[in-house]
């Protein structure tokens, strides 16, 4: 039976379509239009009480019973354990995967997200805050430097093998231009981005709902009210 994926085409949503495509798991997309506030609907909050997508319902959960999972990092770990894929083959390898997964969840995602907000969305809403722009642009630069140094010594973030840690970071890293970053001084990060982008499963995953992603979200005033004023 397919997994129900509650999804919108954002970096956090892409993490899960990538994982599902890479793992070959059947799934059905349930779009959660965050620009219209569908993440605040009572039925969705029963699955994701933090009113954030993505979330999943797996009808074939532990002991064959359905299970719902929210938070992208937790979903990636659940799917990797379920399939025995992309999570390392030893405890030492799993520790490395978890280090870089939590690095993304606690670092790259929030900081890059804030960079997008203060560089693109806030000015469009009439709030141009130079300190915040400098702060989050610089922190994103630092984090991409961490990635580049790691990838100078390893093919992928957790080591020689492609894992859920790479899936978690890829979507955010593809938006480096919107975070006002450069790759000229980060050749290893650029190589990693190209290698992952060439994977057929990633291409399929990134295409899910692509037509629903506005060309310029920052100019959608109604969506901004829903996203940033609740």
N, C-alpha and C positions, 0 to 999 in steps of 0.2 A: 504494500500500500504506500502511496506517495506521502512524503512529508509536506505538511502545510507550511509555507514560508511567508511570513508577514514582512513585507519588503517595500522599500522605495530605493531608487537608484542613487545612492550616496556611498561614500567610502565604507561606512559600516555595513550597509546592505550588500555591497560588492563582496565583502569578506565571505559571506555565506553562500552567495551564488557560486563563487569560485570554489569553495569547499565542496558543495554538492555536485558541481560538474566534475571536479577532479576525482571525487570518490565514486562517481557513477551512481549516485543515489537518486531515485525518482522523486520529484517534488512538484508541487503546484503553488504558483505564486498568488498570494492574496495581497494586493496592493494596498498600502497604507499611505494615503496622500497627506504627507506631513504639512504641505502648504495650505491644505483645507482643514487641518485640525483633526483628521481622522484618528490620530494617535491618542486623542483624549476620549474617544468613544468608550462607554462602559464595557462593551464586550471585549475590546482590545486590552483594556486595563486589567481584565481578569487574567490575561496571558502575560502582559508586560506592565507590571504596576508602576514602573518608572516612566511610563508614557513615552517610550523610545522604541523605535524599531531598530534592528530586526528582532524577530522572535520566531520560534518554530513550535509546531505540534507534531510529534512523531507518534503515529498510531501504533507503531511496533517498538515501544520503549522497553525499559527493563522488565524482565519477566513477561514480556509480551503485552504489557499494559501501556496505554497511551501516556505520554509525558509532554509537558510544555516546558520550553527553556527560553529565557530571555537573557540579554546581554551577549554581545557578539563574541567576546572571548570565551564565555562559558559554552556557547553554542559550538564554537570550533573545537573545544576540548571534548564535548559530548560526542560530536560526529566522528572525531578522530578515534576516540575509545570504541565507539560503536563499530567502526569499520576496521580498526587496527591499522590505519593508514596515516601517514604524514605526521607521526608523533614520536618518531625515534624507535629504535629497536632495543635499547638498553636504558637503565635508569639514568646513567650519565647523559645519554642523548636526550632523554625526556626533560631533564633539568635544563639543558641548553635551550630546548624548544620553549619551555615555560618562561625562562629568563627573557627571551626576546619577544614572546607573546605579551607578557606583562609590561615589558618596556614599551611596546606599541600602545597597549590599552591605557597605561598610566602616563605616557609621555608623548609619543609622536601624535597620536590621535587628538588628545586635548589641546596640545600646543598648536598643531597645524590648524585645527578647527578654530581656535581663537585668532590665529593669523588671518584666516579667511574672513572671519567676522569683522575684525577691526580694519582690515585693508580693503574689503569690498562692501560688506553689508552696512556697517555703521556709517560710512560716508554717504552712502545712498539714502540713508534715513536722516541725514543732516547732522551726524555726530562724527566729526573728524577729530580723532584723538591721537596726536603724534606720539605721546608716550606709549600708549597701548600698541600702536602700530610698530614702533621700534622694538618694544619688548617682545612681542610674539614673533615678529620677523626674525629677530636675533636668536630666539630660542629654537625656532624651526631650523635655522642655519646650523646651530650647535648640534641638534639631533641628527640632521643629515650628515654632518661631519662624523658623528659616532657611527652611523651606518656605513659610510664610505670606508672608514678605517677597519671596521669589522669585515666588510666585503673584500678588502684588499688581501685578507688572509684566508677567507672562506668563500666558497662558491655561493653559499646561501647563508642566511642569518644565523641559523643554528648549527652550521657546519657544512658538510659535503652534500647533504640531502635537502631537497625541497620539502618544506613542512608547513604546518598551519601558521607558524610565525611569519613566513613570507606572505602567505595569503592575507594575514592581518594587516601587514604594512603596505602592501602593494597599492591598494586603492588610494590611500592618502598620498603616497609618494608620487603617483601619477599626476597629482594636482600641484606639483612644485611651482609651476609658473604663477598660479593664483596666490601662492604664498610668497611671491616675489623672491624666489630662489634662483640659483644658477647651478648648472651641472658641469661647467667647464673645469672646475677644480675638484670634481667628484667623479672621476672616471670609473671607479668601481661600482658606485651607485648607478651610474648611467648604464653600465654593462648589465647589471642585475635587472634593471627596468626593462631593457631590451629583451633579455632572455625570458623573463616571465611573460612579457607581452606576446611573445611568439608561441606560447603554449595554446593549443586549440581549445582546451577547457576554459582557460582564462578569457579567450576571445568570445566564447559562447556566453560566459558568465557576465562579462561586461556589457553585452548586447541586451541583456534582460531589462526591459523597461527603458531602454535608452531614449526612446521617443518621448517619454514622459518627463525627461530632465530638461528644464527650460534652458535656452541659450544664455540668458542673463538673469539668474535668480535674484541678483541684488536689486534689480529694477522692479520686481514684483512686490509692490507695496502691501497688497493684501496678505500675501504669503508671509512677508516680513512681520506683520502684526501678529500673525498666528504663531510664528516660530520664536519670536524674540520678546513678546510682551505678555506671556502667560507664565 
